[in-house]
Amino acid sequence: MKYSEFKKKLIDMPIFSFSQIESLYGNTQVLKNQLSRWVRKNLLLKLRKGIYVLNSEDRKVTPSRMFIANQLYFPSYVSTEYALSFYDLIPERVADITSVTTKKPVFFRNEFGNFIYRHIKSECFDGFRKMADENKCFFFIASPEKAVIDFLYFNLKKLKIDDFHVFEESYRFQNLSILSKNKIIGFAKKFKNEKLIIVARAFCKFAGRA
């Protein structure tokens, strides 16, 4: 198959995997070789092993980074600093996208940036919502409260139980009125980590003062 024919078949797909296009070819090895050649010619971009996107000139839709984050590693949802910035709970613009997964931690770097995946137990893998990006592509992202708890959990070793100032001075949390304190504590309890529960309660007290 020529690239022009291949492009016509895939142009409406923001991202595609090897398994999705395998049926286009009768020979798996031929397809692998062809994809490798097109990647070398920059006709395709390889996001990770087995996942591709058409080059910027040929693709009809440029996928959002949050959609890409979900597609690169499943199951996962965007959380921690990137989600906090998305909800304007911290003022900084966050470049790297960190997601939470029940699988082993991994890291991917491609043309769209750095994608970090951190592990949590399956019983804590909740509190996320389905949203659509500007292209109407769906992705999963932590709720504001779950983004806070995930952030606190992964930074727990750095946090002191009685240090309220770190939330404002070091992490610069803001706009905390949108948060439900009951949801924060509820998510914290699922981790069954006493220090996390104490820190979450301290955060809620801080949020009440902010």
C-alpha positions as CSV (number, residue, x, y, z in Angstrom):
1,M,0.0,0.0,0.0
2,K,1.3,3.5,-0.9
3,Y,1.5,6.1,1.8
4,S,-1.2,8.2,0.0
5,E,-3.7,5.4,0.3
6,F,-2.7,4.7,3.9
7,K,-3.2,8.3,4.8
8,K,-6.7,8.4,3.3
9,K,-7.7,5.5,5.5
10,L,-6.3,7.0,8.7
11,I,-6.8,10.7,8.2
12,D,-9.8,10.9,10.6
13,M,-8.0,9.0,13.4
14,P,-6.2,11.3,15.8
15,I,-4.1,8.4,17.0
16,F,-3.9,4.8,15.8
17,S,-2.3,1.6,17.1
18,F,-0.6,-1.2,15.2
19,S,-3.4,-3.6,16.2
20,Q,-6.0,-1.2,14.7
21,I,-4.3,-1.1,11.3
22,E,-3.0,-4.7,11.2
23,S,-6.0,-5.7,9.1
24,L,-5.0,-3.3,6.3
25,Y,-2.1,-5.6,5.4
26,G,-2.1,-9.4,4.9
27,N,1.5,-9.7,6.2
28,T,2.3,-8.4,9.7
29,Q,6.0,-8.1,9.0
30,V,5.5,-6.1,5.8
31,L,3.4,-3.7,7.8
32,K,6.0,-3.3,10.5
33,N,8.7,-2.6,7.8
34,Q,6.5,-0.1,6.1
35,L,5.7,1.8,9.3
36,S,9.4,1.9,10.1
37,R,10.2,3.4,6.7
38,W,7.4,6.0,7.0
39,V,8.6,7.0,10.5
40,R,12.2,7.5,9.2
41,K,10.7,9.7,6.4
42,N,8.7,11.7,9.1
43,L,5.5,10.7,7.4
44,L,4.4,9.1,10.7
45,L,5.3,10.0,14.2
46,K,5.9,7.2,16.6
47,L,4.5,8.1,20.1
48,R,5.5,4.8,21.7
49,K,5.9,1.2,20.5
50,G,2.9,0.4,18.4
51,I,1.2,3.8,18.6
52,Y,1.4,6.4,15.9
53,V,0.0,9.6,14.5
54,L,0.2,11.1,11.0
55,N,2.6,14.0,10.5
56,S,1.4,17.5,11.2
57,E,0.7,18.3,7.5
58,D,-1.3,15.2,6.7
59,R,-3.4,14.7,9.9
60,K,-6.9,16.1,10.0
61,V,-6.9,16.4,13.8
62,T,-4.1,17.2,16.1
63,P,-4.8,15.2,19.3
64,S,-4.6,17.0,22.7
65,R,-1.9,16.0,25.1
66,M,-4.4,14.8,27.6
67,F,-6.0,12.5,25.0
68,I,-2.5,11.3,24.1
69,A,-1.7,10.6,27.7
70,N,-4.8,8.3,28.0
71,Q,-4.0,6.5,24.8
72,L,-0.4,5.8,25.5
73,Y,-1.0,3.7,28.6
74,F,-4.2,2.1,29.7
75,P,-5.8,2.3,32.2
76,S,-4.8,5.7,33.3
77,Y,-6.1,9.2,34.1
78,V,-4.3,12.6,34.1
79,S,-3.7,13.8,37.7
80,T,-1.3,15.5,40.2
81,E,0.3,18.8,39.0
82,Y,-1.0,18.8,35.5
83,A,-4.6,18.3,36.7
84,L,-4.1,20.9,39.4
85,S,-3.0,23.4,36.8
86,F,-5.9,22.4,34.5
87,Y,-8.3,23.3,37.3
88,D,-6.3,26.5,38.2
89,L,-5.6,25.2,41.7
90,I,-2.0,26.1,41.2
91,P,-0.8,29.1,39.1
92,E,2.1,27.4,37.3
93,R,1.9,26.1,33.8
94,V,2.9,22.5,34.0
95,A,4.8,21.0,31.0
96,D,5.0,17.3,31.8
97,I,1.8,15.3,32.0
98,T,1.6,12.9,35.0
99,S,-1.0,10.2,35.0
100,V,-2.0,7.6,37.5
101,T,-2.3,3.9,36.6
102,T,-2.7,0.6,38.2
103,K,0.1,-0.8,36.1
104,K,3.8,-0.4,36.6
105,P,5.3,3.1,36.4
106,V,6.6,4.1,33.0
107,F,7.8,7.2,31.1
108,F,7.4,8.2,27.5
109,R,8.9,11.1,25.5
110,N,7.8,12.0,22.0
111,E,7.0,15.0,19.8
112,F,4.2,16.0,22.1
113,G,6.2,16.1,25.3
114,N,6.9,14.0,28.4
115,F,4.3,11.6,29.7
116,I,4.8,10.2,33.3
117,Y,2.8,7.3,34.7
118,R,2.8,6.6,38.5
119,H,1.3,3.6,40.2
120,I,-1.4,3.3,42.8
121,K,-3.4,0.4,44.1
122,S,-6.5,-0.6,42.2
123,E,-8.8,0.3,45.1
124,C,-7.5,3.9,44.9
125,F,-8.0,4.1,41.1
126,D,-11.1,6.2,41.1
127,G,-12.2,9.8,41.4
128,F,-11.7,10.7,37.8
129,R,-14.1,12.0,35.1
130,K,-14.5,11.8,31.4
131,M,-14.1,15.0,29.5
132,A,-13.8,16.1,25.8
133,D,-11.0,18.2,24.3
134,E,-11.4,20.8,21.6
135,N,-11.6,18.0,18.9
136,K,-14.3,16.1,20.9
137,C,-11.8,13.4,21.7
138,F,-12.5,12.0,25.2
139,F,-10.0,11.6,28.0
140,F,-10.0,10.8,31.7
141,I,-8.8,13.3,34.3
142,A,-8.9,13.3,38.1
143,S,-11.6,15.4,39.7
144,P,-10.1,18.4,41.5
145,E,-10.3,16.6,44.9
146,K,-8.7,13.5,43.6
147,A,-5.9,15.5,41.9
148,V,-5.2,17.0,45.3
149,I,-5.0,13.6,47.1
150,D,-2.9,12.0,44.4
151,F,-0.5,14.9,44.6
152,L,-0.3,14.7,48.4
153,Y,0.1,10.9,48.2
154,F,3.1,11.1,45.8
155,N,4.7,13.9,47.8
156,L,4.0,12.4,51.2
157,K,7.6,11.9,52.2
158,K,8.3,15.6,51.7
159,L,5.4,16.8,53.8
160,K,5.4,17.4,57.5
161,I,2.2,16.8,59.4
162,D,2.1,20.2,61.1
163,D,3.4,22.3,58.3
164,F,0.5,24.4,56.9
165,H,2.7,26.9,55.2
166,V,4.0,24.5,52.6
167,F,0.6,24.4,50.8
168,E,0.7,28.2,50.2
169,E,4.4,29.0,50.0
170,S,5.9,26.0,48.3
171,Y,3.0,24.6,46.3
172,R,1.1,27.9,45.9
173,F,-2.4,26.4,46.0
174,Q,-5.2,28.8,45.1
175,N,-8.9,28.9,44.2
176,L,-9.6,26.2,46.9
177,S,-13.3,27.2,47.3
178,I,-14.2,24.8,44.5
179,L,-13.1,21.8,46.5
180,S,-15.3,19.5,48.6
181,K,-13.5,18.8,51.9
182,N,-15.6,15.6,52.4
183,K,-14.5,14.3,49.0
184,I,-10.9,15.0,49.8
185,I,-11.0,13.1,53.1
186,G,-13.0,10.3,51.5
187,F,-10.4,9.8,48.8
188,A,-7.6,9.9,51.3
189,K,-9.1,7.2,53.4
190,K,-9.1,4.8,50.5
191,F,-5.3,4.7,50.5
192,K,-5.4,3.4,54.1
193,N,-2.4,5.5,54.9
194,E,-2.6,7.3,58.3
195,K,-0.2,10.1,57.4
196,L,-2.0,10.8,54.2
197,I,-5.3,11.2,56.1
198,I,-3.7,13.5,58.6
199,V,-2.1,15.6,55.9
200,A,-5.4,15.7,53.9
201,R,-7.2,17.0,57.0
202,A,-4.5,19.6,57.4
203,F,-4.9,20.6,53.8
204,C,-8.7,21.0,54.4
205,K,-8.0,23.3,57.3
206,F,-5.7,25.3,55.1
207,A,-8.3,25.4,52.4
208,G,-10.8,26.8,54.8
209,R,-8.5,29.6,55.7
210,A,-7.4,30.4,52.1
